[in-house]
Amino acid sequence: MGVRYERRIFNPLMDWALSTPAVAALRVQVLRACPDDALEVGPGTGLNVPHYPPQARRLRVLAREDRLDERLLARAAQRGLEVQHVRADAARIPLPDASVDALVCTFVLCSVESPRACLSEFARVLRPGGRLHLLEHVRSPRRIEHAMQRVLTPLQRVVACGCELDRDLRTDVESSGFDARDLRCTKSAALPFPASELLAGVATRR
Ligand SMILES: C[S@@+](CC[C@H](N)C(=O)[O-])C[C@H]1O[C@@H](n2cnc3c(N)ncnc32)[C@H](O)[C@@H]1O
């Protein structure tokens, strides 16, 4: 499905589905202690914006679109956050090595073409000790649920702009140069199955 489907149907749907109080609470946890001037990858409609720590004044967002979503801009204006748009794909970030203190990535790695390519790019631009604030739905460790995720993924990919339900993102994070000790993987009531297994927290660039 094309860019118009994403803008007119998928984005409003995601804005509704991912803005519940339960998901907002997870966003608050993941963004706690996020430094000013973080780089948020794939910000969509800006649902993270209200949850950055109060001292944050500036946010860089990496998005492929020419124009940022109006809901993101409205949320940033309301929050008093200055937004800078870096127009790029998450797998090719036009920033120097070790130039970023913190990256934010929520519900994005499920739908990129190659999570490993993106994560190694994140590792490249983050300084050693830099933080990757992550919230993603992932593969279930329960066999029957995993089998159901595999069956549903081809349909999900079509209706949800490339989203895959059964990605083992924790392994991808660990093998891309991050310390993932502070990432928690749990079955959450915040999202319904088949997207209820969530990986959340902060991974640190080694
Ligand atoms: C499900 S939405 C999540 C939006 C937002 N991060 C949130 O938590 O509500 C997925 C977002 O990832 C973006 N995205 C997908 N693949 C991307 C890529 N390769 N590079 C940059 N952004 C990407 C999409 O444009 C979309 O905004």
PDBQT file of the ligand as one rigid body, heavy atoms in Angstrom, charges set to zero:
ROOT
HETATM    1  C1  LIG A 301       3.639   2.524  13.860  1.00  0.00    +0.000 C 
HETATM    2  S1  LIG A 301       4.338   4.066  13.459  1.00  0.00    +0.000 S 
HETATM    3  C2  LIG A 301       4.970   4.556  15.055  1.00  0.00    +0.000 C 
HETATM    4  C3  LIG A 301       5.063   6.042  15.204  1.00  0.00    +0.000 C 
HETATM    5  C4  LIG A 301       5.662   6.554  16.502  1.00  0.00    +0.000 C 
HETATM    6  N1  LIG A 301       7.055   6.191  16.617  1.00  0.00    +0.000 N 
HETATM    7  C5  LIG A 301       4.892   6.089  17.709  1.00  0.00    +0.000 C 
HETATM    8  O1  LIG A 301       5.487   5.498  18.616  1.00  0.00    +0.000 OA
HETATM    9  O2  LIG A 301       3.690   6.354  17.767  1.00  0.00    +0.000 OA
HETATM   10  C6  LIG A 301       5.835   3.610  12.578  1.00  0.00    +0.000 C 
HETATM   11  C7  LIG A 301       6.630   4.802  12.099  1.00  0.00    +0.000 C 
HETATM   12  O3  LIG A 301       7.907   4.344  11.613  1.00  0.00    +0.000 OA
HETATM   13  C8  LIG A 301       8.227   5.060  10.432  1.00  0.00    +0.000 C 
HETATM   14  N2  LIG A 301       9.192   4.256   9.661  1.00  0.00    +0.000 N 
HETATM   15  C9  LIG A 301       9.012   3.013   9.152  1.00  0.00    +0.000 A 
HETATM   16  N3  LIG A 301      10.109   2.604   8.488  1.00  0.00    +0.000 NA
HETATM   17  C10 LIG A 301      11.016   3.620   8.589  1.00  0.00    +0.000 A 
HETATM   18  C11 LIG A 301      12.344   3.802   8.092  1.00  0.00    +0.000 A 
HETATM   19  N4  LIG A 301      12.955   2.859   7.365  1.00  0.00    +0.000 N 
HETATM   20  N5  LIG A 301      12.983   4.959   8.383  1.00  0.00    +0.000 NA
HETATM   21  C12 LIG A 301      12.366   5.921   9.131  1.00  0.00    +0.000 A 
HETATM   22  N6  LIG A 301      11.101   5.807   9.617  1.00  0.00    +0.000 NA
HETATM   23  C13 LIG A 301      10.440   4.669   9.341  1.00  0.00    +0.000 A 
HETATM   24  C14 LIG A 301       6.888   5.249   9.748  1.00  0.00    +0.000 C 
HETATM   25  O4  LIG A 301       6.912   6.300   8.801  1.00  0.00    +0.000 OA
HETATM   26  C15 LIG A 301       5.981   5.559  10.952  1.00  0.00    +0.000 C 
HETATM   27  O5  LIG A 301       5.992   6.921  11.244  1.00  0.00    +0.000 OA
ENDROOT
TORSDOF 0
